[in-house]
Amino acid sequence: MAYFVYILQCADASLYTGITTDLKRRLAEHKNGIGSHYTRSRGAVKIVYSEKRATRSLASKREAEIKRLPRAKKLVLIQFKKRTMIY
C-alpha cells in the first residue's frame, strides 16, 4: 500500500504536514473537523503539496524531515512541485 506525505494549507495561511493513504479522504476529514487538533482550530483549506512513498515507515521519515524545515523552505518545496507538474 502506498502512502502520501502532504502539506495542507490552513485558513490562517499556516501549513500542516501529515501522512495518509488517501489524500481526498484525508482532506475531507480535516475539513469536517475529524483531522488533527491543529487543523480543527485553524480550518483546513487545501492540500498544496504531496509526495508518494512505498511504505508507512518511509512516509513517516519524510514527514519528520518536512516538519523540521522552516516555513520558507516548505514554501520553496511547494513552489518547486508546482513548477514541475505536468498539466
Buried (B, 14 or more C-beta within 10 A) or exposed (E): EEBBBBBBBBEEEEBBBBBBEEBEEBBEBBBEEEBBEBBEEBBBBEBBBBBEBEEEEBBBEBBEEBBEBEEEEBBEBBEEBEEEEEE
